[in-house]
Amino acid sequence: MQSIISAAAAPQPQRISKEWYGNAVEPPYVYCFTYSPDGLEFIAAHKAPALVHPEAQGGAFQAELWRYDTAEFFISTPNGERYMEFNLSPNGAWWAAVFSAPRQIAPGFEHWQPQGIRATGACSQDGWSCRALIPNNVLQEAGIDYTACKLTAAAILNSPQQIFLTTALPCDTQPDFHRPDLWEPAVVNV
């Protein structure tokens, strides 16, 4: 499924209603991407409680968010040779990395903690929602152009019995989000 990047004033919510193996997810995971002069914004929500990384603090950088419920996206160059992974906790903590190949941190990005990312989140027993703004200079530093990119949304839900959701093309392997060959080009409506 192609992810859409819309103008900030006209976000188009998208849904992922099946997990990695094709089983239904109810309620579905909802996300959208918007673009404004400030940068790329990622918004995600799920109408179910979340298990959040115990050290995660809203708006702060935190490694290993994927071990708990998390919203994610992967954005790459058109050929998929360079990509950024972005993890967003339901409470607004975040993590990012730049890769030169699947699971290989790009040279010079070994300890990267980009500046200027603004992230928030809210959790309750009824569900959660979170959002993050990735400024233009962070995308440029990562070598990513949102107007010509591959883009896939993903999520890890139901921790500790995790299920994996993605917009990437289906495949018959164990869950692995680091598959640029399965990501589709973004639809850019800005």
Contacts in CASP RR format, 6 or more apart in sequence:
PFRMAT RR
TARGET T0000
AUTHOR 0000-0000-0000
METHOD contacts of the structure
MODEL  1
MQSIISAAAAPQPQRISKEWYGNAVEPPYVYCFTYSPDGLEFIAAHKAPA
LVHPEAQGGAFQAELWRYDTAEFFISTPNGERYMEFNLSPNGAWWAAVFS
APRQIAPGFEHWQPQGIRATGACSQDGWSCRALIPNNVLQEAGIDYTACK
LTAAAILNSPQQIFLTTALPCDTQPDFHRPDLWEPAVVNV
1 14 0 8 1.000
1 16 0 8 1.000
1 167 0 8 1.000
1 184 0 8 1.000
2 151 0 8 1.000
2 167 0 8 1.000
2 184 0 8 1.000
2 185 0 8 1.000
2 186 0 8 1.000
2 187 0 8 1.000
3 14 0 8 1.000
3 31 0 8 1.000
3 33 0 8 1.000
3 73 0 8 1.000
3 151 0 8 1.000
3 152 0 8 1.000
3 153 0 8 1.000
3 167 0 8 1.000
3 184 0 8 1.000
3 186 0 8 1.000
3 187 0 8 1.000
4 12 0 8 1.000
4 14 0 8 1.000
4 32 0 8 1.000
4 33 0 8 1.000
4 186 0 8 1.000
4 187 0 8 1.000
4 188 0 8 1.000
4 189 0 8 1.000
5 33 0 8 1.000
5 34 0 8 1.000
5 35 0 8 1.000
5 40 0 8 1.000
5 146 0 8 1.000
5 151 0 8 1.000
5 186 0 8 1.000
5 187 0 8 1.000
5 188 0 8 1.000
5 189 0 8 1.000
5 190 0 8 1.000
6 12 0 8 1.000
6 32 0 8 1.000
6 33 0 8 1.000
6 34 0 8 1.000
6 35 0 8 1.000
6 189 0 8 1.000
6 190 0 8 1.000
7 34 0 8 1.000
7 35 0 8 1.000
7 36 0 8 1.000
7 189 0 8 1.000
7 190 0 8 1.000
8 34 0 8 1.000
8 35 0 8 1.000
8 36 0 8 1.000
8 41 0 8 1.000
10 189 0 8 1.000
11 32 0 8 1.000
11 33 0 8 1.000
11 34 0 8 1.000
11 43 0 8 1.000
12 32 0 8 1.000
12 189 0 8 1.000
13 30 0 8 1.000
13 31 0 8 1.000
13 32 0 8 1.000
14 30 0 8 1.000
14 31 0 8 1.000
14 32 0 8 1.000
14 153 0 8 1.000
14 167 0 8 1.000
15 28 0 8 1.000
15 29 0 8 1.000
15 30 0 8 1.000
16 25 0 8 1.000
16 28 0 8 1.000
16 29 0 8 1.000
16 31 0 8 1.000
16 153 0 8 1.000
16 155 0 8 1.000
16 165 0 8 1.000
16 166 0 8 1.000
16 167 0 8 1.000
17 24 0 8 1.000
17 25 0 8 1.000
17 26 0 8 1.000
17 28 0 8 1.000
17 29 0 8 1.000
18 24 0 8 1.000
18 25 0 8 1.000
18 165 0 8 1.000
19 25 0 8 1.000
19 157 0 8 1.000
19 163 0 8 1.000
19 164 0 8 1.000
19 165 0 8 1.000
20 163 0 8 1.000
20 164 0 8 1.000
20 165 0 8 1.000
20 166 0 8 1.000
20 175 0 8 1.000
22 170 0 8 1.000
23 163 0 8 1.000
25 157 0 8 1.000
25 163 0 8 1.000
25 165 0 8 1.000
27 46 0 8 1.000
27 47 0 8 1.000
27 48 0 8 1.000
29 44 0 8 1.000
29 45 0 8 1.000
29 46 0 8 1.000
29 71 0 8 1.000
29 155 0 8 1.000
29 157 0 8 1.000
29 165 0 8 1.000
30 44 0 8 1.000
30 45 0 8 1.000
30 46 0 8 1.000
31 42 0 8 1.000
31 43 0 8 1.000
31 44 0 8 1.000
31 45 0 8 1.000
31 71 0 8 1.000
31 73 0 8 1.000
31 153 0 8 1.000
31 155 0 8 1.000
32 42 0 8 1.000
32 43 0 8 1.000
33 40 0 8 1.000
33 41 0 8 1.000
33 42 0 8 1.000
33 43 0 8 1.000
33 73 0 8 1.000
33 151 0 8 1.000
33 153 0 8 1.000
33 186 0 8 1.000
34 40 0 8 1.000
34 41 0 8 1.000
34 43 0 8 1.000
35 41 0 8 1.000
35 146 0 8 1.000
35 188 0 8 1.000
35 190 0 8 1.000
37 136 0 8 1.000
38 133 0 8 1.000
38 135 0 8 1.000
38 136 0 8 1.000
39 133 0 8 1.000
39 134 0 8 1.000
39 135 0 8 1.000
39 136 0 8 1.000
39 139 0 8 1.000
39 146 0 8 1.000
40 75 0 8 1.000
40 133 0 8 1.000
40 134 0 8 1.000
40 136 0 8 1.000
40 139 0 8 1.000
40 146 0 8 1.000
41 131 0 8 1.000
41 132 0 8 1.000
41 133 0 8 1.000
41 134 0 8 1.000
42 71 0 8 1.000
42 73 0 8 1.000
42 86 0 8 1.000
42 88 0 8 1.000
42 131 0 8 1.000
42 132 0 8 1.000
42 134 0 8 1.000
43 129 0 8 1.000
43 130 0 8 1.000
43 131 0 8 1.000
44 71 0 8 1.000
44 88 0 8 1.000
44 129 0 8 1.000
44 130 0 8 1.000
44 131 0 8 1.000
44 153 0 8 1.000
44 155 0 8 1.000
45 127 0 8 1.000
45 128 0 8 1.000
45 129 0 8 1.000
45 130 0 8 1.000
46 69 0 8 1.000
46 90 0 8 1.000
46 127 0 8 1.000
46 128 0 8 1.000
46 155 0 8 1.000
46 157 0 8 1.000
47 126 0 8 1.000
47 127 0 8 1.000
48 127 0 8 1.000
48 157 0 8 1.000
48 158 0 8 1.000
49 123 0 8 1.000
49 124 0 8 1.000
49 125 0 8 1.000
49 126 0 8 1.000
49 127 0 8 1.000
49 128 0 8 1.000
50 68 0 8 1.000
50 69 0 8 1.000
50 90 0 8 1.000
50 91 0 8 1.000
50 123 0 8 1.000
50 127 0 8 1.000
50 128 0 8 1.000
50 157 0 8 1.000
50 159 0 8 1.000
51 68 0 8 1.000
51 69 0 8 1.000
51 159 0 8 1.000
51 160 0 8 1.000
52 68 0 8 1.000
52 69 0 8 1.000
52 89 0 8 1.000
52 90 0 8 1.000
52 91 0 8 1.000
52 93 0 8 1.000
52 123 0 8 1.000
53 62 0 8 1.000
53 64 0 8 1.000
53 65 0 8 1.000
53 67 0 8 1.000
53 68 0 8 1.000
53 70 0 8 1.000
53 89 0 8 1.000
53 93 0 8 1.000
55 62 0 8 1.000
56 62 0 8 1.000
56 65 0 8 1.000
56 68 0 8 1.000
56 89 0 8 1.000
56 91 0 8 1.000
56 92 0 8 1.000
56 93 0 8 1.000
57 91 0 8 1.000
57 93 0 8 1.000
58 89 0 8 1.000
58 91 0 8 1.000
58 92 0 8 1.000
58 93 0 8 1.000
58 119 0 8 1.000
58 120 0 8 1.000
58 121 0 8 1.000
59 92 0 8 1.000
59 93 0 8 1.000
59 94 0 8 1.000
59 117 0 8 1.000
59 118 0 8 1.000
59 119 0 8 1.000
59 120 0 8 1.000
60 93 0 8 1.000
60 94 0 8 1.000
61 93 0 8 1.000
61 94 0 8 1.000
61 95 0 8 1.000
61 113 0 8 1.000
62 89 0 8 1.000
62 93 0 8 1.000
62 94 0 8 1.000
62 95 0 8 1.000
63 95 0 8 1.000
64 95 0 8 1.000
65 87 0 8 1.000
65 88 0 8 1.000
65 89 0 8 1.000
65 93 0 8 1.000
65 94 0 8 1.000
65 95 0 8 1.000
66 72 0 8 1.000
66 87 0 8 1.000
66 156 0 8 1.000
67 159 0 8 1.000
68 89 0 8 1.000
68 156 0 8 1.000
68 159 0 8 1.000
69 89 0 8 1.000
69 90 0 8 1.000
69 128 0 8 1.000
69 155 0 8 1.000
69 156 0 8 1.000
69 157 0 8 1.000
69 158 0 8 1.000
69 159 0 8 1.000
70 87 0 8 1.000
70 88 0 8 1.000
70 89 0 8 1.000
70 90 0 8 1.000
70 155 0 8 1.000
70 156 0 8 1.000
71 87 0 8 1.000
71 88 0 8 1.000
71 89 0 8 1.000
71 90 0 8 1.000
71 130 0 8 1.000
71 153 0 8 1.000
71 154 0 8 1.000
71 155 0 8 1.000
72 85 0 8 1.000
72 86 0 8 1.000
72 87 0 8 1.000
72 88 0 8 1.000
72 153 0 8 1.000
72 154 0 8 1.000
72 155 0 8 1.000
72 156 0 8 1.000
72 177 0 8 1.000
73 85 0 8 1.000
73 86 0 8 1.000
73 151 0 8 1.000
73 152 0 8 1.000
73 153 0 8 1.000
73 154 0 8 1.000
74 83 0 8 1.000
74 84 0 8 1.000
74 85 0 8 1.000
74 86 0 8 1.000
74 150 0 8 1.000
74 151 0 8 1.000
74 152 0 8 1.000
74 154 0 8 1.000
74 177 0 8 1.000
74 178 0 8 1.000
74 180 0 8 1.000
74 183 0 8 1.000
75 83 0 8 1.000
75 84 0 8 1.000
75 86 0 8 1.000
75 139 0 8 1.000
75 144 0 8 1.000
75 146 0 8 1.000
75 149 0 8 1.000
75 150 0 8 1.000
75 151 0 8 1.000
75 186 0 8 1.000
76 82 0 8 1.000
76 83 0 8 1.000
76 84 0 8 1.000
76 144 0 8 1.000
76 149 0 8 1.000
76 150 0 8 1.000
76 151 0 8 1.000
76 180 0 8 1.000
76 183 0 8 1.000
77 83 0 8 1.000
77 143 0 8 1.000
77 144 0 8 1.000
77 145 0 8 1.000
77 148 0 8 1.000
77 149 0 8 1.000
77 150 0 8 1.000
78 148 0 8 1.000
78 149 0 8 1.000
78 150 0 8 1.000
78 185 0 8 1.000
80 150 0 8 1.000
80 180 0 8 1.000
80 181 0 8 1.000
80 183 0 8 1.000
81 100 0 8 1.000
81 101 0 8 1.000
81 180 0 8 1.000
82 98 0 8 1.000
82 99 0 8 1.000
82 100 0 8 1.000
82 106 0 8 1.000
82 142 0 8 1.000
82 143 0 8 1.000
82 144 0 8 1.000
83 98 0 8 1.000
83 99 0 8 1.000
83 144 0 8 1.000
83 150 0 8 1.000
83 180 0 8 1.000
84 96 0 8 1.000
84 97 0 8 1.000
84 98 0 8 1.000
84 99 0 8 1.000
84 139 0 8 1.000
84 142 0 8 1.000
84 144 0 8 1.000
85 96 0 8 1.000
85 97 0 8 1.000
85 99 0 8 1.000
85 177 0 8 1.000
85 178 0 8 1.000
86 94 0 8 1.000
86 95 0 8 1.000
86 96 0 8 1.000
86 132 0 8 1.000
86 134 0 8 1.000
87 94 0 8 1.000
87 95 0 8 1.000
87 96 0 8 1.000
88 94 0 8 1.000
88 119 0 8 1.000
88 130 0 8 1.000
88 131 0 8 1.000
88 132 0 8 1.000
89 121 0 8 1.000
89 130 0 8 1.000
90 121 0 8 1.000
90 122 0 8 1.000
90 123 0 8 1.000
90 127 0 8 1.000
90 128 0 8 1.000
90 129 0 8 1.000
90 130 0 8 1.000
91 121 0 8 1.000
91 122 0 8 1.000
91 123 0 8 1.000
91 128 0 8 1.000
91 130 0 8 1.000
92 119 0 8 1.000
92 120 0 8 1.000
92 121 0 8 1.000
92 130 0 8 1.000
92 131 0 8 1.000
92 132 0 8 1.000
93 119 0 8 1.000
94 117 0 8 1.000
94 119 0 8 1.000
94 132 0 8 1.000
96 112 0 8 1.000
96 113 0 8 1.000
96 114 0 8 1.000
96 117 0 8 1.000
96 134 0 8 1.000
96 138 0 8 1.000
97 105 0 8 1.000
97 109 0 8 1.000
97 112 0 8 1.000
98 105 0 8 1.000
98 106 0 8 1.000
98 109 0 8 1.000
98 112 0 8 1.000
98 142 0 8 1.000
98 143 0 8 1.000
99 105 0 8 1.000
99 106 0 8 1.000
99 178 0 8 1.000
100 106 0 8 1.000
100 107 0 8 1.000
102 178 0 8 1.000
102 179 0 8 1.000
102 180 0 8 1.000
103 178 0 8 1.000
109 142 0 8 1.000
114 134 0 8 1.000
114 138 0 8 1.000
114 141 0 8 1.000
114 142 0 8 1.000
115 138 0 8 1.000
116 135 0 8 1.000
116 138 0 8 1.000
117 132 0 8 1.000
117 133 0 8 1.000
117 134 0 8 1.000
117 135 0 8 1.000
117 138 0 8 1.000
118 132 0 8 1.000
118 133 0 8 1.000
119 130 0 8 1.000
119 131 0 8 1.000
119 132 0 8 1.000
119 133 0 8 1.000
120 130 0 8 1.000
120 131 0 8 1.000
120 132 0 8 1.000
121 128 0 8 1.000
121 129 0 8 1.000
121 130 0 8 1.000
121 131 0 8 1.000
122 128 0 8 1.000
122 129 0 8 1.000
122 130 0 8 1.000
139 145 0 8 1.000
139 146 0 8 1.000
146 186 0 8 1.000
146 188 0 8 1.000
147 188 0 8 1.000
149 185 0 8 1.000
149 186 0 8 1.000
150 180 0 8 1.000
150 183 0 8 1.000
150 184 0 8 1.000
150 185 0 8 1.000
150 186 0 8 1.000
151 183 0 8 1.000
151 184 0 8 1.000
151 185 0 8 1.000
151 186 0 8 1.000
152 166 0 8 1.000
152 167 0 8 1.000
152 168 0 8 1.000
152 177 0 8 1.000
152 182 0 8 1.000
152 183 0 8 1.000
152 184 0 8 1.000
153 166 0 8 1.000
153 167 0 8 1.000
154 164 0 8 1.000
154 165 0 8 1.000
154 166 0 8 1.000
154 167 0 8 1.000
154 168 0 8 1.000
154 177 0 8 1.000
155 164 0 8 1.000
155 165 0 8 1.000
155 166 0 8 1.000
156 162 0 8 1.000
156 163 0 8 1.000
156 164 0 8 1.000
156 165 0 8 1.000
157 163 0 8 1.000
157 165 0 8 1.000
164 175 0 8 1.000
164 177 0 8 1.000
166 177 0 8 1.000
167 184 0 8 1.000
168 177 0 8 1.000
168 179 0 8 1.000
168 182 0 8 1.000
168 183 0 8 1.000
168 184 0 8 1.000
169 182 0 8 1.000
169 183 0 8 1.000
169 184 0 8 1.000
171 179 0 8 1.000
171 182 0 8 1.000
END
